[in-house]
């Protein structure tokens, strides 16, 4: 089970009264609920939660490289005396974000789409800008002043709601052990613009061409174009994009502003570090990882847990830190699969009583691909004391690990419409077979000379689906056209 990166800022208990601080970037005094000491404390607490939810990528070479790059940029910033922390998260999502107090994160997913050290510096420089300008503290102050306080949100519920499973978030949060507190909000346009300007400034001071910030935005906009093209190829309607641009709102004017900002910096810039960058990321995991589980088409495999499940035709697999979620095509029903904590009970009856807490219902003993299971249909009380229908299965998997398979839906009619698919999804839950283990091979980035026959030749040997040639163009920054010189190193996935 892996994490899904959401645009939220973790926070704990904020100061109950405002203080006045001097903004390091503007030199102006501002009222705040979070002075620098509090920023650092909040960032440290948030950092522990981020590592718990997402996990740091287990590759010392990549971590050391990104930290060294970040530290060089931070030393050219307005807050060089902060103790800065730069971490690569083990997530295939295309994202980057920062917490107050000097905590900056990039995913291995976004690194796969960068083409040089200078490109990655553009991403990191932008996030450093959010920290130096105290944007997190400003957001906390604005929301605290508005009376919103600290919002409690289930990550699983947020994922489900984003998929259109309205109402499922509340039910999921009641059976989930992990609840994160945070502000679900985006930076303002002015803050984004200021972070762009600061990022360009920090790149120029570090002898990287600020034009690379423009290149980064173009690459990520191409990623959105590909997501739309892939959706059309699969007969789906293009939808929202879960990447760095979606959590850092952008439009054509912003791209124009970044271009203008980059043009204001004139100087002698060094090597863009492409060779160093490609040497660092070759061999890096691409897409899902073995440790967090892999999705291959309609199948999901989790080798460490020894389990597999298959989504019905037209359904999608969503993998988060808390659960595997199989969501139907209309997005109004899902099967949520999660591990059961040991303290919930030693057998199915105890787990149902302690975790689901039904008021009434009937249970049925069954097997799922030789695994012992108990199916429950009944009612339970929700957090508001209202009676609601509940349907779930407890199954004992490999190594006697128990799992909860929970039926979730927008409403009763949605549940009825999805009932066949929900049962099909549940019936696919199994211990991994030898064939499953063979199919669950992780993918990795490789670097090869560009052949004369181009991406068409490389696509024939690629496991990427759908549109393998387009995906190879995408990760090499030529999605909208153009060809690398023959013999130039390019990224492939094997």
C-alpha positions as CSV (number, residue, x, y, z in Angstrom):
1,X,0.0,0.0,0.0
2,X,1.5,3.3,-1.0
3,X,0.9,6.9,-0.4
4,X,-0.9,9.5,-2.5
5,X,0.5,12.9,-2.3
6,X,-2.1,15.5,-1.5
7,X,-1.7,19.3,-1.5
8,X,-2.0,19.6,2.3
9,X,0.2,21.2,4.9
10,X,0.6,19.3,8.2
11,X,0.3,21.4,11.3
12,X,-0.1,20.9,15.0
13,X,-1.5,23.3,17.6
14,X,-0.8,26.9,16.5
15,X,0.0,29.8,18.7
16,X,-3.2,31.2,20.4
17,X,-2.1,34.8,19.9
18,X,-0.4,36.7,17.2
19,X,3.2,37.9,17.2
20,X,4.9,40.4,14.9
21,X,7.9,39.2,12.8
22,X,9.9,40.7,10.0
23,X,9.5,38.8,6.7
24,X,13.0,37.8,5.6
25,X,12.2,38.4,1.9
26,X,10.3,41.7,2.0
27,X,11.8,43.2,5.2
28,X,8.2,44.2,6.2
29,X,6.6,43.5,9.6
30,X,3.7,41.0,9.6
31,X,1.4,39.7,12.2
32,X,1.6,35.9,12.5
33,X,0.5,33.0,14.6
34,X,3.8,31.3,13.8
35,X,7.1,32.9,14.5
36,X,10.3,31.3,13.3
37,X,10.7,29.1,16.4
38,X,7.2,27.8,15.9
39,X,7.8,27.3,12.2
40,X,10.7,25.0,12.9
41,X,8.7,23.1,15.6
42,X,5.7,22.7,13.2
43,X,8.0,21.6,10.4
44,X,9.7,19.0,12.5
45,X,6.4,17.5,13.7
46,X,5.0,17.6,10.1
47,X,8.2,15.9,8.8
48,X,7.7,12.9,11.1
49,X,4.2,12.5,9.8
50,X,5.3,12.9,6.1
51,X,7.9,10.1,6.6
52,X,5.3,7.9,8.3
53,X,2.7,8.5,5.5
54,X,4.9,8.4,2.5
55,X,8.3,7.1,3.4
56,X,11.7,8.3,2.2
57,X,13.0,6.7,-1.0
58,X,15.5,4.0,0.0
59,X,18.3,5.1,-2.3
60,X,21.3,6.8,-0.5
61,X,22.8,8.0,-3.7
62,X,19.7,9.8,-4.8
63,X,19.0,11.2,-1.4
64,X,22.5,12.5,-1.0
65,X,22.4,14.1,-4.5
66,X,19.1,15.9,-3.8
67,X,20.2,17.1,-0.4
68,X,23.5,18.5,-1.7
69,X,21.6,20.3,-4.5
70,X,19.0,21.7,-2.1
71,X,21.7,22.8,0.4
72,X,23.5,24.7,-2.3
73,X,20.3,26.5,-3.3
74,X,19.3,27.2,0.3
75,X,22.7,28.9,1.0
76,X,21.8,31.4,-1.7
77,X,18.4,32.1,-0.2
78,X,17.1,34.7,2.3
79,X,17.1,32.2,5.2
80,X,20.5,30.5,4.9
81,X,20.7,30.2,8.7
82,X,17.8,27.8,8.8
83,X,18.7,24.1,9.2
84,X,17.3,22.8,5.9
85,X,16.1,19.3,5.2
86,X,15.7,17.9,1.6
87,X,14.0,14.5,1.2
88,X,13.1,12.4,-1.8
89,X,9.7,10.6,-1.1
90,X,9.0,7.1,-2.2
91,X,6.1,8.1,-4.4
92,X,5.4,7.8,-8.1
93,X,3.3,11.0,-8.0
94,X,4.6,14.0,-9.8
95,X,4.9,16.4,-6.9
96,X,7.0,18.6,-4.6
97,X,6.1,20.6,-1.6
98,X,7.5,22.3,1.5
99,X,6.7,22.6,5.2
100,X,7.5,25.6,7.4
101,X,10.9,25.7,9.0
102,X,13.0,24.4,6.1
103,X,11.5,21.0,5.2
104,X,11.4,20.5,1.4
105,X,10.2,17.3,-0.4
106,X,10.4,16.0,-4.0
107,X,9.0,12.7,-5.1
108,X,11.0,10.2,-7.2
109,X,8.0,10.6,-9.6
110,X,8.8,14.2,-10.4
111,X,12.5,13.4,-10.7
112,X,11.7,10.9,-13.5
113,X,10.3,13.8,-15.6
114,X,13.2,16.2,-15.0
115,X,15.9,16.2,-17.7
116,X,18.8,17.9,-15.9
117,X,20.1,19.0,-12.6
118,X,19.1,22.6,-13.4
119,X,15.5,21.4,-14.0
120,X,15.3,19.8,-10.6
121,X,17.0,23.0,-9.1
122,X,14.0,24.9,-10.5
123,X,11.5,22.7,-8.7
124,X,13.5,22.9,-5.4
125,X,14.2,26.6,-5.7
126,X,10.5,27.3,-6.0
127,X,9.8,25.3,-2.8
128,X,12.6,27.0,-1.0
129,X,10.9,30.3,-2.0
130,X,7.7,29.3,-0.2
131,X,9.7,28.7,3.0
132,X,11.8,31.8,2.8
133,X,8.8,34.0,2.2
134,X,7.0,32.3,5.1
135,X,4.0,31.3,2.9
136,X,3.1,28.4,5.2
137,X,3.0,30.7,8.2
138,X,0.9,33.3,6.3
139,X,-1.6,30.6,5.3
140,X,-1.9,29.3,8.9
141,X,-2.4,32.9,10.1
142,X,-5.0,33.7,7.5
143,X,-7.0,30.5,8.3
144,X,-6.6,30.8,12.1
145,X,-7.8,34.4,11.9
146,X,-10.8,33.4,9.7
147,X,-11.8,30.9,12.4
148,X,-11.1,27.7,10.5
149,X,-8.7,26.4,13.1
150,X,-7.0,23.1,12.4
151,X,-9.0,20.7,10.2
152,X,-8.9,17.0,10.9
153,X,-9.0,15.0,7.7
154,X,-8.7,11.3,6.9
155,X,-6.3,10.9,4.1
156,X,-8.2,7.9,2.9
157,X,-11.4,9.9,3.0
158,X,-9.8,12.6,1.0
159,X,-8.6,10.2,-1.7
160,X,-12.1,8.7,-1.9
161,X,-13.8,12.1,-2.1
162,X,-11.4,13.1,-4.9
163,X,-12.5,10.1,-6.8
164,X,-16.2,11.0,-6.4
165,X,-17.1,8.5,-3.7
166,X,-19.2,11.1,-1.9
167,X,-19.9,10.2,1.7
168,X,-17.4,7.4,1.7
169,X,-14.8,9.5,3.5
170,X,-16.7,9.6,6.7
171,X,-17.2,5.8,6.8
172,X,-13.6,5.1,5.8
173,X,-12.3,7.4,8.5
174,X,-14.2,5.5,11.1
175,X,-12.4,2.2,10.3
176,X,-9.1,3.9,9.5
177,X,-6.5,4.1,12.3
178,X,-4.6,7.0,10.5
179,X,-6.0,10.5,10.7
180,X,-3.9,13.4,9.6
181,X,-4.6,17.0,10.7
182,X,-3.9,19.7,8.1
183,X,-5.0,22.6,6.1
184,X,-6.4,21.5,2.7
185,X,-5.6,24.6,0.7
186,X,-3.5,26.0,-2.1
187,X,-1.2,29.0,-2.1
188,X,-2.5,32.2,-3.4
189,X,-1.6,33.4,-6.9
190,X,0.6,36.1,-5.4
191,X,2.4,33.6,-3.2
192,X,3.0,31.3,-6.2
193,X,4.3,34.3,-8.3
194,X,6.6,35.3,-5.4
195,X,7.9,31.7,-5.1
196,X,8.6,31.7,-8.9
197,X,10.6,34.9,-8.6
198,X,12.6,33.7,-5.6
199,X,13.3,30.4,-7.3
200,X,14.6,32.1,-10.4
201,X,16.7,34.3,-8.2
202,X,18.2,31.4,-6.2
203,X,18.9,29.5,-9.5
204,X,20.8,32.5,-10.9
205,X,22.8,33.0,-7.7
206,X,23.7,29.3,-7.9
207,X,24.8,29.6,-11.5
208,X,21.9,27.8,-13.1
209,X,20.0,29.4,-15.9
210,X,16.6,30.5,-14.5
211,X,15.1,29.6,-17.9
212,X,15.1,26.1,-16.5
213,X,12.1,27.1,-14.4
214,X,10.2,27.7,-17.7
215,X,11.3,24.3,-19.0
216,X,10.0,22.6,-15.8
217,X,6.5,24.1,-16.3
218,X,6.5,23.1,-19.9
219,X,7.5,19.5,-19.1
220,X,4.8,19.3,-16.5
221,X,2.2,20.8,-18.7
222,X,3.1,18.1,-21.3
223,X,2.5,15.5,-18.6
224,X,-1.0,16.9,-18.2
225,X,-1.5,16.7,-22.0
226,X,-0.4,13.1,-21.9
227,X,-2.8,12.3,-19.1
228,X,-5.6,13.6,-21.3
229,X,-4.4,11.7,-24.4
230,X,-4.1,8.5,-22.4
231,X,-7.6,8.9,-21.0
232,X,-9.0,9.4,-24.5
233,X,-7.1,6.3,-25.8
234,X,-8.7,4.3,-23.0
235,X,-12.2,5.7,-23.7
236,X,-12.2,7.8,-20.6
237,X,-13.1,11.4,-20.1
238,X,-10.0,13.6,-19.4
239,X,-10.1,14.7,-15.8
240,X,-8.2,16.3,-12.9
241,X,-4.5,16.0,-12.8
242,X,-2.7,14.9,-9.5
243,X,0.7,16.5,-10.0
244,X,2.8,19.5,-9.1
245,X,0.8,21.9,-11.2
246,X,-2.5,20.8,-9.6
247,X,-1.2,21.7,-6.2
248,X,0.6,24.7,-7.5
249,X,-2.1,26.4,-9.7
250,X,-0.8,27.6,-13.1
251,X,-2.2,29.1,-16.2
252,X,-0.9,30.7,-19.4
253,X,-0.4,34.0,-17.7
254,X,1.7,32.4,-15.0
255,X,3.9,30.7,-17.6
256,X,4.3,34.1,-19.3
257,X,5.3,35.7,-15.9
258,X,7.9,32.9,-15.3
259,X,9.3,33.5,-18.7
260,X,9.5,37.2,-18.1
261,X,11.0,36.7,-14.6
262,X,13.7,34.3,-16.0
263,X,14.5,36.9,-18.7
264,X,15.3,39.5,-16.1
265,X,18.3,37.5,-14.9
266,X,21.3,37.9,-17.2
267,X,24.6,36.2,-16.4
268,X,27.1,33.5,-17.1
269,X,25.6,30.2,-16.2
270,X,27.4,26.9,-15.9
271,X,26.6,23.4,-17.1
272,X,23.0,22.3,-16.6
273,X,24.3,19.1,-15.0
274,X,22.4,16.8,-17.4
275,X,25.0,14.1,-17.4
276,X,25.3,14.2,-13.6
277,X,21.6,14.0,-13.2
278,X,21.1,11.1,-15.6
279,X,23.9,9.2,-13.9
280,X,22.1,9.7,-10.5
281,X,18.7,8.6,-11.5
282,X,19.5,5.6,-13.7
283,X,18.3,2.5,-11.9
284,X,15.8,4.6,-9.9
285,X,12.3,3.0,-9.4
286,X,9.8,4.2,-12.0
287,X,6.1,4.0,-11.1
288,X,4.9,1.9,-8.2
289,X,7.5,0.2,-6.0
290,X,7.6,-3.3,-4.6
291,X,7.5,-2.1,-1.0
292,X,4.3,-0.2,-1.6
293,X,2.6,-2.4,-4.1
294,X,2.3,-2.3,-7.8
295,X,-0.6,-1.8,-10.2
296,X,-0.4,-3.6,-13.5
297,X,-3.5,-3.0,-15.6
298,X,-6.4,-4.2,-13.6
299,X,-4.2,-6.1,-11.1
300,X,-2.7,-4.9,-7.9
301,X,0.2,-6.9,-6.3
302,X,1.8,-6.4,-2.9
303,X,4.7,-8.8,-2.7
304,X,5.8,-8.0,0.9
305,X,2.2,-8.8,2.1
306,X,1.9,-11.7,-0.4
307,X,-1.6,-10.6,-1.7
308,X,-3.1,-9.7,-5.0
309,X,-6.5,-8.3,-6.2
310,X,-8.0,-7.6,-9.6
311,X,-10.3,-4.7,-10.4
312,X,-13.4,-5.4,-12.5
313,X,-13.3,-4.2,-16.1
314,X,-13.6,-0.4,-16.1
315,X,-12.7,0.0,-12.5
316,X,-9.6,1.7,-11.2
317,X,-7.1,0.7,-8.5
318,X,-6.2,3.5,-6.1
319,X,-3.3,2.7,-3.7
320,X,-2.8,4.8,-0.6
321,X,-0.9,4.5,2.7
322,X,-4.0,3.3,4.4
323,X,-5.8,1.1,1.9
324,X,-6.1,-0.4,-1.6
325,X,-9.3,1.1,-3.1
326,X,-11.0,-0.4,-6.2
327,X,-13.2,2.4,-7.5
328,X,-16.0,1.8,-10.1
329,X,-16.1,3.6,-13.4
330,X,-18.7,6.2,-12.3
331,X,-16.7,7.0,-9.1
332,X,-19.7,6.4,-6.7
333,X,-18.8,3.1,-5.2
334,X,-15.6,1.3,-4.1
335,X,-14.2,-1.7,-2.3
336,X,-11.7,-0.6,0.4
337,X,-9.1,-3.1,1.4
338,X,-6.9,-2.4,4.4
339,X,-4.9,-4.4,6.9
340,X,-6.4,-5.0,10.4
341,X,-4.3,-3.9,13.3
342,X,-3.4,-6.7,15.7
343,X,-5.2,-5.0,18.6
344,X,-8.5,-5.2,16.8
345,X,-8.8,-8.9,17.5
346,X,-7.4,-12.3,17.1
347,X,-10.3,-13.8,15.1
348,X,-13.0,-12.6,12.7
349,X,-15.7,-12.3,15.3
350,X,-13.5,-10.1,17.5
351,X,-12.5,-7.9,14.6
352,X,-16.0,-7.4,13.5
353,X,-17.1,-6.6,17.0
354,X,-14.2,-4.2,17.8
355,X,-13.5,-2.6,14.4
356,X,-16.9,-2.4,12.7
357,X,-19.1,-2.4,15.8
358,X,-22.3,-3.5,14.2
359,X,-25.6,-3.0,16.0
360,X,-27.2,-5.9,14.2
361,X,-26.5,-8.0,11.2
362,X,-25.8,-11.5,9.9
363,X,-22.5,-13.1,9.1
364,X,-21.6,-15.8,6.7
365,X,-18.5,-18.0,6.6
366,X,-16.8,-18.3,3.2
367,X,-13.5,-18.7,1.5
368,X,-11.8,-16.4,-1.0
369,X,-9.4,-18.4,-3.1
370,X,-8.8,-20.8,-0.2
371,X,-8.4,-18.0,2.3
372,X,-10.9,-18.1,5.3
373,X,-13.3,-15.2,5.4
374,X,-16.4,-13.9,7.2
375,X,-18.9,-11.7,5.4
376,X,-21.1,-9.2,7.3
377,X,-24.2,-7.4,6.3
378,X,-25.8,-5.2,9.0
379,X,-26.1,-1.8,10.5
380,X,-24.0,0.4,12.7
381,X,-24.1,3.9,14.2
382,X,-22.1,6.6,12.5
383,X,-20.4,9.5,14.3
384,X,-23.6,11.4,14.4
385,X,-25.5,8.5,16.0
386,X,-27.4,7.7,12.9
387,X,-28.0,4.1,11.8
388,X,-26.3,3.2,8.6
389,X,-25.9,0.1,6.5
390,X,-22.6,-1.7,6.6
391,X,-21.2,-4.5,4.4
392,X,-17.7,-5.9,4.8
393,X,-15.6,-9.0,4.7
394,X,-12.8,-10.0,7.1
395,X,-10.3,-12.3,5.5
396,X,-7.2,-14.0,6.9
397,X,-4.3,-13.8,4.4
398,X,-0.7,-15.0,4.2
399,X,1.2,-15.0,7.5
400,X,-2.2,-14.9,9.4
401,X,-2.5,-11.2,8.6
402,X,-6.2,-10.1,8.7
403,X,-7.7,-7.8,6.1
404,X,-10.9,-5.8,6.1
405,X,-12.7,-5.5,2.7
406,X,-15.3,-2.7,3.1
407,X,-18.1,-1.9,0.7
408,X,-18.4,1.9,0.3
409,X,-20.8,3.9,-1.9
410,X,-22.3,7.4,-2.4
411,X,-25.8,6.1,-1.5
412,X,-28.0,3.0,-1.5
413,X,-28.8,3.1,-5.2
414,X,-25.1,3.4,-6.1
415,X,-24.3,0.4,-3.9
416,X,-27.0,-1.6,-5.6
417,X,-25.7,-0.7,-9.1
418,X,-22.2,-1.6,-8.1
419,X,-23.0,-4.8,-6.2
420,X,-21.9,-7.2,-9.0
421,X,-18.6,-5.4,-9.4
422,X,-18.0,-5.2,-5.6
423,X,-18.5,-9.0,-5.3
424,X,-16.3,-9.6,-8.3
425,X,-13.5,-7.4,-6.8
426,X,-13.9,-9.1,-3.4
427,X,-13.7,-12.6,-5.0
428,X,-10.4,-11.8,-6.6
429,X,-8.6,-11.2,-3.3
430,X,-5.9,-13.9,-3.1
431,X,-2.5,-15.0,-2.0
432,X,0.0,-14.2,-4.7
433,X,0.5,-17.0,-7.1
434,X,3.8,-17.7,-9.0
435,X,2.2,-16.0,-12.0
436,X,1.4,-13.0,-9.9
437,X,4.9,-12.7,-8.6
438,X,6.3,-12.8,-12.1
439,X,3.9,-10.0,-13.2
440,X,4.8,-7.9,-10.1
441,X,8.3,-7.0,-11.4
442,X,9.1,-3.4,-10.6
443,X,10.1,-1.0,-13.4
444,X,13.3,1.1,-13.3
445,X,14.8,4.0,-15.3
446,X,17.6,3.2,-17.6
447,X,19.8,5.4,-19.8
448,X,20.5,4.4,-23.4
449,X,21.9,6.1,-26.6
450,X,19.1,7.4,-28.8
451,X,18.8,5.0,-31.7
452,X,18.5,5.9,-35.4
453,X,14.9,4.5,-35.6
454,X,13.9,6.7,-32.7
455,X,11.3,6.3,-30.0
456,X,9.4,3.8,-32.1
457,X,12.1,1.3,-31.7
458,X,12.5,2.0,-27.9
459,X,8.7,1.7,-27.5
460,X,8.7,-1.9,-28.8
461,X,10.8,-3.0,-25.9
462,X,9.0,-0.9,-23.3
463,X,6.5,-2.2,-20.7
464,X,4.8,1.2,-20.5
465,X,1.1,1.2,-21.3
466,X,-0.8,2.9,-22.8
467,X,0.9,4.8,-25.6
468,X,4.5,3.7,-24.8
469,X,6.1,5.9,-27.5
470,X,4.3,9.0,-26.2
471,X,5.4,8.1,-22.6
472,X,9.0,7.8,-23.6
473,X,8.8,11.2,-25.4
474,X,7.2,12.6,-22.2
475,X,10.0,11.5,-19.8
476,X,12.6,12.8,-22.2
477,X,11.0,16.3,-22.6
478,X,10.0,16.0,-26.3
479,X,6.3,15.2,-26.0
480,X,5.1,17.9,-28.4
481,X,7.8,17.2,-31.1
482,X,11.5,17.1,-31.9
483,X,14.1,14.3,-31.7
484,X,17.2,14.0,-29.6
485,X,20.4,13.6,-31.6
486,X,21.3,10.0,-32.4
487,X,23.6,8.7,-29.7
488,X,22.5,11.2,-27.1
489,X,21.6,9.5,-23.8
490,X,17.9,9.2,-23.2
491,X,15.7,7.7,-20.5
492,X,13.9,4.5,-21.0
493,X,11.9,2.2,-18.7
494,X,12.6,-1.5,-18.3
